[in-house]
Amino acid sequence: MRDWLSHRVAATPDAEALVLADSGESLTYADLDARAEELASRFAGLGIEPGDHLAVVLGNRAAYVALVHAAMRLGVRLVPCSDRLTAAELAPKLAAADATALVCGDDTEAVAVEAALGGGGREGGGDADSDPDDPAATGWRSVDGFEPARVDDRPADAAEVAASSDSPVPVVSLDDPADDRVVGVEAAPDGEVPEVRWGRGDTLVMLFTSGTTGSPKLVPLTVGNVLASATASAFRLGVLPEDRYLATLSLHHTGGIMPLYRATLYGTSVVLRESFDPGGAVDDIRRYDATGVSLVPTMLSRMLDARGTLPDSLRAVLLGGAPAPDALIERCRDYSIPVHPTWGMTEAASQIATARPREAFDRVGTVGRPLLWTDVSVRDEEGATLPAGETGELVVSGPSIAAGYYRDEAATDAALTDDGALRTGDGGYRDEDGYVYVLNRLDDRIISGGENVDPGEVAAALREHPEVDDVAVAGLPDEEWGERVAALVAAADNSELDAASVESFCRERLAGFKIPRTIAFADEIPRTVSGTVERPAVRDLLERAREGDDTATASVGREPADGAGDADGAGSAEQSDGGDESDEE
C-alpha cells in the first residue's frame, strides 16, 4: 500500500482533515496532502531516503501533522521525542534510535543542537568575516554540507549504542534557524519523492517508553500494529463521518500521534491544540463540536473543575494513562459524560482494553474487556495462567502488539513469555465475565499526571550533585496527579544542602514532570543487608515529611509538570518497564 494520506486524498479530497484550535483554520485532506508532499520533497532534497530514522522534537503544530504523513510518503521511520526533554535526556534517545536526522522548530532548536551536535554553534549567521561558500564556515546550514547519518553506519550491537551517542546527528528546522549548523527546511532543494510501497510488517513509527537516560527503550510499531489497533478501536468506540477528535496530548505519545493515523484511515477530522489548558480544552470541544478526546484522569478532573461538565457533542472520552479514581468515574456518571476508561501501552499501539460508559458506571474500576484480536491473560510468577478473580501479572498478545524493542535483545527477552506474549508489568485480574481490572504496577514506576517517571533516572540525576551522598526516589499518592515524585536525600557530611538547591539542580537535568515535588532529608537511606533500598521505610519517611513531621524536612512546591505537558500522556500517560500506560489513546 502507499502512504495512507495518498489513499485518503484519492477517496475524499474535500473532507476536513485538520482544524487548528487556536486560529480556527481548517485544512481538507487535499490541503494536508499538498503540505505533506512539499515537506517530503524538501527532505528528499536533503538526502533523506526510505528506511531512514527521522527523529522529531516539536510541539503540536500543523507542520508536525504534515511531517507525520511526509515521513510515511518517503518510507521513513518517524521517531517522535518529547519537546520538553533536556539535551542530556534527548541525546541518548537519538543514539538509541540511530537517528538519521533530527527535526526541530525555533522553540526546540537550542536543545536539539546541544543534544545532536554538542552545542557551541554560532548564532546570527556566523562570523561576519567568514566565507559563505565555505562549508567549514557555514556548517550544516550549507545544504551542500548536510550529511544524513545512515542507519547502516551505526553500530549493530546495542552495547555500542551508548558509545555512539557523541556522533553528530544533522538538525533540520521547520523554521528559520538561529544556529549556523541547522538547516532550514525551506532552504532545501526539491528532491524526487520515491514511490514507496508499505507492507504490514514494515516499521511505521518508533516510540519511546519510559527508560533510563542511558538506555531508553524504543518500540518499533509496524503498519500492521497500527492498522490492527485502529480497526479494533473503531469497533469498540464507533466511527461516524462527522467525527472530530480533539488532540490535546503531545504527538510524541501514542495517545497523541495515533489519532492522526486513525483519522486518516477513517476519513475523519482532528482538532489540534498546541497545549493543554483545562478551560480552553472544554471551550474547544464546544466551539468545534468535537466528538472524541483522549485524556488522563488529572486532565479530565481539571476540565470539570474549570467548566463543571463537558459539552454534549462528545461521544467518547477515552480516559487512560493512570488508574481513574472511583469518584471521577462517578462524577462522569452524574453528569452523563461518555467516559471510556482504557488501559493500554506503547507496545500495543494504544488500547488493550476499553470499557464503554455503561460498563464503567456499572463496574467501577474496570477498564473493560480486551479489544478485538487482543488476548489478555493473568499469570503468576511461574507463568501459569490464573483463574478469574485471582491477581497476577497481566500478559497480552495480538496483532497490535510490537514484536520487541529496537536493538535491545535483553529487554525484549525479559518482556516476552515463552509463548511470545508480552509481560506488561501491571498487576490485575479478570472477573468471571472477562472484564479487566488493573490494580498496580509490579515495579516502582511512577505515573504523575499521566507521565511516566523512572525513579532510577531521577536518583541518578540527584547523585550527580556533589553534596548528595545517597538518594532514594519513590512515588507518593497525590489526589490531583495520581502520584507525585518524591526524593529522600542523604546529604554529604557538613553539607548545607536544602530542598531549593536540590530542585534547582534537577531543573538543569530533568524534564519538569520528573522533578521531585517532595524532597526530604535523612542521615542515611534505609537499606537491607544486601544494599537494596527498603522502599516501605523510604515511603514512610517521605510521607511523614510531606505531612510536616518534625523528624524529616520537606519541600512541597511545584506541580509535576507545566500545563498540558504534564498531562501529555495521556499520557499519557511511557506504567511498568514493560509498557507505557501514559500512551493510551
N, C-alpha and C positions, 0 to 999 in steps of 0.2 A: 504494500500500500504506500501511497505518497504521504506527505505530512498531512495531518488531519485538517489544518486550516484550508489547504488547497481543495480537499474533498468538500468541506463545508461551504466554501465560497462558490463552488460549482453547483451546489444544491440550493442554497438560499443566500445569494449575494446581498440582498437588500434587507435581510433580517438584522435586528440590532444585536451587536456583539458586545459592546463595552460602553458603559456610562461612567464618566469621571465625576465622582460625587462632589468635589469641591467647586467645579465650574459648571456642571450640567452638560458638558459636551458629550455628544453621542456619536459612536462610530458603528457603521454597519460592518458586516463581515467583509465586504469589498474594500471598505476603508482600511480595516485592520490588515487585510491581505496586502494592500499596497505598501503599508508601513513595514510589514514583515519582509516583503520582497526587497525593499530598499536596504534594510539592515543586512539581510542575507548577502546582497550584492557587495556591500561595503566590507563585510567580514571576509567574504571570498577574496576580495581585492587585497586584503591583508595577509592572505595565505592560509586562512583557516580552512581545514579540509574535513571531509567525513571521517568520523571516528575520533576527532579531537575532543578534548575536555575543556569546555568553556566555563570557567568559574565566574560567578557574578556576586558583587557586593553592592546592592542598590536597595533603596527604599521603594515602596509601592508607587508606581507611576505608569503612565500609558506606554512609555518606551520599553519598560520591563515586560509588559504583556506582549508587545510586538517581538521582543527578543526571544521570549519563550518559543514562539512559533518560528522565528527565523532560525533558531538553533535546530529545530526539527527539520526544517526545509533543507538545511545544509548537511543533515546527517550527523550533527554534533551532539555529544552528550553534555547536557546542561548540569552545572554544579552550583546551585544557589547557596550562598552563605549569608549569614545574618549581617545586616548593616550596622549592628550595634557591637560587633566584636572589636576588641583592641587589635593592634597589629601583632602583638605577641600571640593572640589567640588565632588570628587568621592565618599566619604564616605556616604553621604545621598542617592546617587543613588544605592549603594549596599543595603542599608536598604530598600529603596522603592521597590527594585526588589526581596527582600527575597533571596538574593544570597546564593546559596549552597556553592560555592567556587569561587575564582577569579583566572583567568589565566593571567599571565604576561610574560614578557621577561626580559632580562638583562637591557634593557634601560627603562623599566617601573617598575622595581621591587621596587625601593625605594618609589615611590608614592603609589604603591599597598600595600606595607607593612604598611605605615603610615595610609592609608585610611582604610584598612581591619583589621589590628591588633594593630593599635595605635602607631607604631614606637617603638623605644627603643630596637631593636634587636641587636644581636651580629653578626659581620661580620667575615669572615675568618675561619668559622668552630667552633666558640665559644671559651670558656675558655679552655686553654690547660690542666688545671688540672681537667676538668670535665670528668665524666664517659660517654663514647659514647653510652653506653647501657641504660643510664638513660633518659627516656622521658623528664624529667624536665630539663635536661641539653641540649638535642638536639632539643627539641621543635618540631615544625612542620616538620623539615627535617627528623625526625624519622618517616618513613612511618607508623609504628605501632601507632604513635600518631596522625595521620591525621584523623580528625573527621569532615566530611562534615556536614554543617549546614542543617538540614532538613527543608524543606519549611513548613511542617505541624507544626513545633515547633515555628514558628514565629507568632506574634500577627495578628489576622484576621482583626481587626479594623484599618482602615487607620490612625486614630488618634494616634494609638500606634506605628506606624512605626518609627516616629522620636525618640521615647523613646528607640527603639531597635537599633538605629544606632551605639551604642557603642559595640554591640555584635560582637565578633570576627568572621571574615569570613576567613576560611583557604585559603592560597595562594599557587598556583602551578605555577612553572615557566617552560617554554619550553626550557630554557637554564640552565646553571649551576648556582644555586642560590648563592648569596653572604651572605644572611641573614639566620641564623640558623632555623628560623621559617618557611621558604619557602621550599616546597617540589619540587625537580627537577623531572619532569615527567619521565625522564629516570631511576630514582631510584625506580619508582613504579613497583610493580609486575604485571605480565599479569593477567587480570581478564577475566571472561567469558562475552562476549558481548551478551546481551539478544536478543531474537527475538522480535523485535518491529514492530507493525503494526500501521500506521498512518491513522486517519480519517480526513476528510476535516475540521471538527470543532476543531481539536487539535491545540493548540498554538505551532507554529514553532519557532518564534523568537520574542523577545520583544525589541523594540527600543524606545529610549528617544526622546521626542520633547523638545523644549525649556521650561524650568520651573524654578522656583526659587530654590535657593540652598536647602531650607528646604523641598520643595515639588516638586521634579522633576516628570513630567508626563511620564508614561510608557505605550506604546501602544503594546498590545499583538496582533500579526498578526498570523492568523491561516494558516494552509496548504491551505485551500480554498481561503483565501485572496490572498496569493502569487500566487497560480495557476491561479486565475482569472486575476490578474494583468499581469502575464507573457503571458497568452493567448491573452489578449486584446492588449498588447504591440506588440506582434508578428503580429497580424492582421494589426496594424497601421504602423509599421516600416518595416515589412517583415523579413524573416529569410532565409538565404542561408547556405548550409552545410559548406562552406569555411569561414564563418564569424569569425572574430576575434574582440573582444571588448576590447579596451584599458581602463583599470581600473586605473584612476588617483585619484579617490576620496577615502577617508578613509573608511574602511569597517564598521565603526560604523554608517555610514549614510545609509539611504535607497538606495541612488544612488550609494553607494559603494558595499553593500552586495547583492542587488537584481541581478546584472549581474552574480554573482556566481551561484545563484539558477537557473536563466534563462538559462545560458549556459548549465547547466547540463540537464535541461529539453529539450533544443533544440538540444543538441549534438554538440554545437559549442565551441569555444575556447575563453579564456580570457588572455590578455597580462597584467600582473600585474606590475605596477610601485610602488616602495616603497614610493615615494613622488612626489610632483608636481614640475616640472621645465618647464617654457614655451617653451624654445627652445628644451629641451630634450624630451618633450612630442610630439612635432611635428616630431622630428627625429625618435622617436619610432614608430609613425604611419607609417612613410615611411619605416623604417627598417623592420617592421614586417607585412606590408601591412594590417594594421588594417582597419576594415570596419565600426566600430562604436566607439563612445566615448561620455561620459556624462561630461558636463562642466557647470560652471556658467559663466555669462557674463564676469566677470573680467578675468577669466582664458582664455577664447577664445580671448578676446582683447589682452591680453599679448602674447598669442601664435602667433597671427597675427603680432603683433609688432616685435616679435623676428624673424619670418621667412617669413613674407609677405603674405603667404597664407598657405593652408593645402594641403597635398597630395591627389591625385585624387583617391586613393584606398577607401576613405571614402564613405559610403552610407548614414550614419546618424550621425549628430552631434546633440545630444539631449541637448538643452540649457534651463536650468531652474535655480531654486534657488533664483532668483530675476528677476524683470522685465528687459527685454533686451532693451537697448537704440535703438531707431529707426535707428540711424547712424550705429550701429553694424550690424543690420539686412541688411541694405542697402550695407554695406561692404561685407557681405556674398553673397549677390546677385551679386555684381560686380565681385567677384572672384569665382563664381559658387560653393560656399561651401554649401553642403546639410544640411542646418540648420533646425532643428525641434524645434521651441520654444514650451516649455511644461510647464504645471502647474500641480503640484502635492503636496503631503504631506505624512508624515509618516503614518497617519491614513488611507491612501488609498493604502498602499504598493507600492507607487511610483506615476505613472502618473494618472492624472484625465482627462486632455485634452492635445492633442498634435497636432500641425499644421505640415503639410507636407511643404517642401520648397516652392512650388509654392503658397500655401496658405499664407505662411509667407511673401512672397515678394509682393503678390497682396493685402494683407490686413495687412499692417504693424501694429503691436501692438497686433494682435490676438495670442492666444495660441491654436487655432484650435477648433475643435468640441470635445465633450466628447468621450472617448474610449468606445468600445463595453461593454454593460451591465451597464455602469455608467450613472446615471441621474444627471444633473446639473440644478438647478432652481435658480432664483433670487428672493429674498424675502425682504419685508420691515420689519420694526421693530416689527410689529404685527404678522409677519409670513405669511402674504398674498403674493402669487406669483405675481410678477410684469411682465408686458408685455415686449416684445422685445424693446430694446433701453433704458429702464429705469434702473437706477443704484440702487443696493441694496446689500444685503449680498448673496454671492454665497453659496449655500447649495447642498450637494452631497449625493448620496445613490447608493448602488450597492454591488455586491458580493466581491469586493476588499476592501470595507470599514470596518475598525475594529468596533467591537461592543461597544467599550468604552475604558476606561483607567483602568489599573491594580490597584485594590483595592482603587479606588478613585471615589466613588459614586457621590460625589458632582460635580467633574469635568465632569463626564460622563453625569449627568443630565443637566448640563449647556450647554454641547456641542450638545446634541441631541434635535431635534424638537419633537413635539407631535406625528408626524408620523414616528419617528425613523430615520430621515435623519440627517446628520452631518452638523452643522454650521462650516464653515471654518474660519470665522473671516476675510475673504477677501471681499472687496468691488469690484463690477464689474458689467458687463451686458452681455447679449447675443444679437446679432443683428438679423435681420429678417431671416437670413439664418442659425441661430443656432451657429454661431461662438462665442466663449467666449473671453472676454476681462477682464483682471484683472487690476484694477486701483490702489488700495491702500489697506492697512490693516486697519481694524476697531479699532485696539488697538494701542498701542505705540511701538510694537515690532520693533527692529532694525535689518535689514539684511545688514551685512557688508561682502563683498567678498563671499557671499553665505552662511555665517554662521549666525545663529540666536542669537541675544543678547537680554536678558531680562533687560530693564532699571532698574527695581526694584532690580535685583540681583546686578548690578553694584553699584547702590546707597547704598544698604545695606552694601556692602563691604567698600565703602568710609566712611560710617558713623562710621565704627569701628575705624577710625583714631581719636586719642584723640584731635586733633586740628581742626577737622571738626565739625562745628555746625549744618550745614544743607547742603543738596545737591539735585540737580535735574539732571537727565540724559535723554538725547534725542538723536535722530539721525539727522545728518545733511547730505544734499545731497553731494555726492562725485563722481566726474567724473569717477574715476577708480574703486572704490569699491562699487558704488551704494549708500551706506550710510556710514558715519563714526560715531563712538561712541563719544559723547561729554558730558562733565560734567560741570555744573555750581556749584561752591563750595562757601559756606558762611563759612569762617574760624572763629574760636573762637576769642574772644577779645584778643588783644595783641599777636596774633599768627604771626609767620614769615613763615607760610606755603607757599610753592611755588609749581609750576607745577611739577618740577622734583621730589620732595619728594612725591607728590601725586602719580605719575606714579610708583615710586619705591615701594610704599606701595601696589599698586594694583598688581604688578607683583608677590607678595607673596601669593595673594589670588584669582587671576583670571587667566583664560586661556588667552593667548596672544591676541586673536581676540576680547576679551571683554574689554581690557584696553582702556580708552579714548584717542583718538588722539588729541582732542581739550579739553583743560582744562582752564576754565575761572573762575574769582573770582568776587563776588559781596558782598555787605554788607548784603543782605538778599535775599532769594529766593522768587520770585514773587508768591503769593498765593491768592486765592479767600477768601472771608469772611469765608467760610466753611473750609478753610485749604487746599483745593485742589490746586495743582501746576498749575499755569497759563502757560501752555505749549507754546502758541504762544509768550508770553513775554520772556520765557526762551530761546526759539529758536532764538528770535531776539537778545538777549544778546550774545548768543553763536556765531551767525553769525557775529555780529559786532566784537567779539573777534577774530574770525578767520581772518577777513579782516583787523585786526590791528587797530580798533577803539580805541581812547585814553580812552574811558570810561570803557574799560574792558581789562584784560590781558589774553593772551592765550599761550598755548604750542601746537604747531602742529609738532609732531615728527614722531613717529613710524608708520608703516603700520598696518592695522587692524590685520594682522596675519603674521606668518613667512612662506614664501614659499608656498608649496601646502597646508599646513594645513590650511591656511587662506581661501583657496577656496575649502576645503574639501566638502563642501556641495554642493556641488553641489547640493552643497551643495546646495550643497547644496547648499545647502543650505541651521532642527529643528529645516517671516510669523507670523501668529497670534497665540494666545494661543490655538486656536482650531486646529492648524496644523503647520507643519514644512516644509515650502516651500523649504528649502535648501536640503531636502532629495529627490528631484526628480531624477529619473533615466531614 
